[in-house]
Amino acid sequence: MSADTTSSDLKKTPLFDLHQELGGKMVPFAGYAMPVQYPMGIMGEHSHTRTRTGLFDVSHMGQVILTGDSYEAVARAFETLVPMDVLGLKEGRQRYGLFTNDAGGIEDDLMFANRGDHLFVVVNAACKDADIARMKAALEPAVTVTPVTDRALVALQGPGAEAALAALTPAARDMSFMDVATLDLDGVEIWVSRSGYTGEDGYEISIPEAHAETVVRKLLAQDGVAPIGLGARDSLRLEGGMCLYGHDIDATTGPIAASLGWAIQKVRRPNGDRAGGFPGAAAVFAEIEAGASQRRVGLKPEGRAPMREGVLLFKDAEGGEPIGRVTSGGFGPTVGGPVAMGYVSADLSQVGTTLFGELRGKRQPITVHALPFVAANFKR
């Protein structure tokens, strides 16, 4: 990635000036100038989030509000785009979702929340323009699709996240994993979900743009809270077994192959009360019934050399055609060694299976490993 952050085609989040003040190394990411690390460094930031509390700027992601005659009407409409149970989601709760295409592939993964009279959706930065266009084309005019352009979004993650946020807004302590709430923080209305992308307990917090820097400074002033960049965010989510769109999942991979079948609730599956009705339902149902030919798995290379995205995987140490490839890989600071995820033939996807990854022309052992590599610490 280029280090040029002054290019006029790079967008800036409301926290850009603060990142520079804090010594953030700014790089282009999904069209934005974003901090990849701070002076603590990626390894230090990773460990700090696992043991204390990290604060991430995720304002580049898309925040969208869907409104209509009622939540039920909005939910039924949204179910034409995702294979998830939106109608049955209780008020004040959030769920993981997927936009699928006509071939059953994943166009993006997202979070959606029942906020009483509307649906609140958070989508990935690189996909947000396409996602908003998709929602507008499919849902309007019955459902109004409103991108939120005047709020920042930050993630507070780690074992100290609850204490840090509750010191400023005590009601945060009462939230459980995947709860959503509107809270008051010194007179500022913040939209909070108890969720994140690290495997640690924490919150994602939407803040009015005009108050974003003030609120973030208050969070950073809490004991043990430090700013964390994109580098540690990636190593944390990899240890947590979480997909990165465009790498571990994309428009050519289906939910079952991606090991995301758990996200499709029974009511939307074959013979469910609201089965199908989303793009690619026939293809997804075929994979549910017959299984996918490849599966996303955790992978642990032997030795100290990481196997990164694109490394081809083989059944044997010599000869034969590739049976899969690595889609994400790097060093896992908490694990203390290299970790990876990738796709392998379904018959070789059992935990403990030894495969071989080709590094610099030589095949090195790599073992199928259970996901996540680091157990989740969500507050249930």
N, C-alpha and C positions, 0 to 999 in steps of 0.2 A: 504493500500500500504506500502511496505517496505521502510524504509528510507535509505537503503543501496544504495548509488550512486557511489560506487567504483567498482561495479561488472563489469567484463570485457564484459558481454553481453549487457550492456546498452550503446547505442550510445550517443554521445554528439553533440549538435548543435554548430555552430561557436561562439555562445555567451555564452557558458558554463562558462568560466572563469569570464566573466563580471557579470553573475548572482550571482556567489559566492562572488565576490567583493561587490555587492550591497546587500548582506545579504539574497539572495533568499534561501528558504527552498526547497531543491531539492528532487524530488520523481520520481519513475519510471512511465512513461506514454507512451504507444504505443511503447515500446522498447527504449525510450530515457530517459535521466535524464533531467527533466524539473522543473522549479520553480512553486510550488503550491501557494506560497505567499512570500511577502517580509516583512520587519519589520512593515510596515504600517498596515498589516493584511487584511484579505479578505473583511471585511465590509468597511474598509477605502478605499481600492483599488477600490471596486465597486462604492462607492459614488464619489471618485475622477474621475473615468472615466465618470460618468454621468454629473458631474459639470465642469470638467476641461479637462484633456487629459491623457489617459493611453497608454503605449507602451507595446505590447505583443510580445514575441518571438513565432512565429509559424513555425519555420524552420523545424520542424519535419514533416510537411505536404509535400506531393509530388508535385513537379513542373515538368511538362512534355511539350515538344514541339512536335507538329505533323506537318510534312512537306510533300509535294507532288508536283505534276506538277503545281498546282494552289490552291488558297484558296478554290475555288469551288469544286475541286476534293477532297480535304481533308474534307470539310464540308459534302459532300454527303456520304463519307465513314463513318464519325463519326456519321451521322444520323442512321446508322445501329446498333448503340449501345445505343442511347439515344432517348427518345420521344420528343426532343426539336427541334425547328427551328434553325439549325446551319447555313444553307445556307443563310437565310435571315438576319442574324446578321450583322449589319453594321461594317465597319472597325473602330477600336478604341472603340468598345463596348464589354461588358461582359454580360454573362447570367448564371443563375443558371440551373443546369442539374442533371439528375439521370441516373445511369447505372441500367438497369432492367435485370431480368433473364427470363427464358422461362415460368415461372409461373406468371410473372407480378410483382414479388417482387423487392425490391430495393436493389441492391448490394452495392451501395455507392451513396452519393450525392457529387456534385462537382461544380466548376466554370469553364467556358470556355470563351475565349476571342478571337476575330478576330484581329490579329495583322498584318493585311495586306497580307503578303505572307505565313502566317502560323497560326495555332491554338495553343493557350497557355492554358493548362489545369492544374488546381490545385485540388488535391484529398486529402482525409483524410489520416492521418498518418497510422492508423491501417489497412487500406485497400490498401495502395499504391502499395505494391508488387503484390497483386492480380489484381489491376486495370491496372498496367503496363503490366502484363502478358496477361490480357484480350485484351488490345488494340493491343499489338504486334500480338497475335494470329489472331485477326479479321481483322486488317488493313494492316499489312505488307505482301508483299513488296511494294504494291502500295503507301502506306503511311509509312513514316519513323517515328518511335516512339522513341524519345530521352529524357530519364530522365535527368533533370537538377540537377547535383550533386555538383556544385561549387558555389551555391548562397544561401544566407540566406533569410528568409522571416519573416518580422515583420508586425504587425498591429498597426497603430496609430489611436486611437479612442477617440471620445469625442467632445464637442462643441468647444474646442480650437485646434482641429487637423489641420484645414485649416491654421490658423495663424502660427502654429508651423512648418508645412512643407513648407509653402509659404515663410517663412523667409529664408529658405535654397535653395529653388527652386521655384521662384515666379509663374511659369506656373501651379503649383498645384492648385492655386486659381481658375483657369478657368475650372477645371474639374467638371462634374456633376456626380450624382450617377450612377454607373456602367460604367463610362468612363474608358478607359485604355490609358496609354501614356508611352513613354520612355522619361525620363527627366534627366537632368544633375544636380548633386548635388556636387559642388566643384570638378568637373572633373570626378566624378564617375557616370557611367550609371546605373540608377535605373529604374526598371519596376514598374509602379504604377497603381493600380486600386482604384477608389473611392468606396470602399465597406468595409464590415466588418461583424462581428459576435456578435455585441453588441446591435444593434438597434440605435446606435448613428452615427452621421456623422463621416467619417474617411477614412483611406486609408490602403491598403495592399501594401507593398513595398518589392520587390525582389532586393537584393543587392549582388554584387559579394562577395564571401566569404572572399577574402583578404581585403576587405574594410568594412566588416560588423560591426566590433566593433567600428571603427572610425565614421562611419555614425550614428550608434545608440547613441554613446556618444554625438554627435552633436544634435541629436533629444532630448536626455534627458537634454541637457543644455538649451533648450528653456523653456520659462516661463510656468509653470504649468504642465510640462510633467513628469510623474512618471512611474517607471516600475510596471507592473501588472502581476500577476500569474494566473495559471490555475483555482484556486478557484473562483476568481472574474469573470473570463471569463465565467465560467459555470453559475453563478447566473445572469450575465448580459444577456446571450443568453436565459436563461429560462424566465426572465421577458420580453424579446423581442419575445417570442413565437417561437424560432428557434430550429429545431430538432438537436439532438445529435445522430450521427449514432451509431448503436449497442444498442441504448436505445429506442428512440422515433420512429426510423425507422430501418428496417433490411430486410433481404432477404425474410422474410415471410409477409411483409406488402407492399401493393400496393400504388401507388400515390394517389388514390382517398380516400382510407381509411385514409391515412396519412394527408389528407387535403392539398395536394400539387398539386391538379388538375390544379391550376392556372399556374403552370410551364409548362404545355403542351399546346403549341400554337395551334391555330385553324388549321393551315396548316398540322399538324401531327395527328389531331383528325379524327374520322370517317367522311368521305366525304370531307376531306381536300385534297389539291392538292398533298401532299406527305404523305397521311395517312398511318400509320403502317410502316412496314419494320424494326422494332426494336424488340428485344427479348420480348416475352410475350405480344405482341400487342393485340392479341385476348382477353386475360384475362383483360388487362387494359381497352380495349374498352367495354367489358362486364360490368365492374364496372362504366364506364362513363355513359353507357346507363341505367343500372338498379340501380346504387348506391351501396355502400359498406355496408356490414352488421354492421360494426363498424366504428367509426370515431375518429380521434384524436381531442381532445378539450382542452381548458384551464380549469383548475379546481382551485377553491379557497376554502381551508378548513376554517371552522369556528374556532375561537379561535386562539391560538398562536402556536400550535403544528404542525410542518410540516408533510406532508404525502409524504414519499419518494418512490422511485422506488420499485415496487413489491406489494404495498398496494392494496388489492382487493377492488373493488367497488360493491355496492349493490343498488338495487332500493329502498329497504325498510330498516327500522331500525332494523327489526328482520326477520329471515327466508329468504328463497329464495336462488337461486344460484347466483354467481357473474355475473355481467353484464359488467365488464371491470376491468381495473387495471391502476394504476399510472405507468408511464414510466420515468418521471423526476419529482423531487420535492425538495423543500428546502425553505429557508427563502428568501423573496424578499426584500432587503434593501430599495429600492426606493418605493415599494408598502407599506412597513411597516408591512408585515405579511407574512404568508406562501403562496406559490404559487406552482402550479403543472401542468403537462400535462399528458394526458393518453388517453386510448381508451375506449369508451363506446358504447353500442348498439346504432345504428343510430337513433332509435325512442326516445332515451333519450339524444340526443346530442344538443338539443336546449339550447341556453343561458338562464340562470335562473333556469334550472332544478336542484332540490335538490336531491342529491344522498347521499350515506353513505360509508365512507371508514373505514375499520377495522384496528384499532390500538390497539395492545396489547390485543386482544380479545374483544374489545368494538367498536361499530360502532359510528362514529362521522360524523356530517353533512359536506358535501362538495358540492359546487355549481358549475355547468358548467358556465364558464366565457369566455367572448370574448378574442381572442388573437389579438395583443399582450397585455400583462398586462401594459406595458409602451409604449406609442406612439413612433413610430420611428421618428428620427430626420434627415433622409437622406436629402441631398441637391439635389432636383429635378431639 
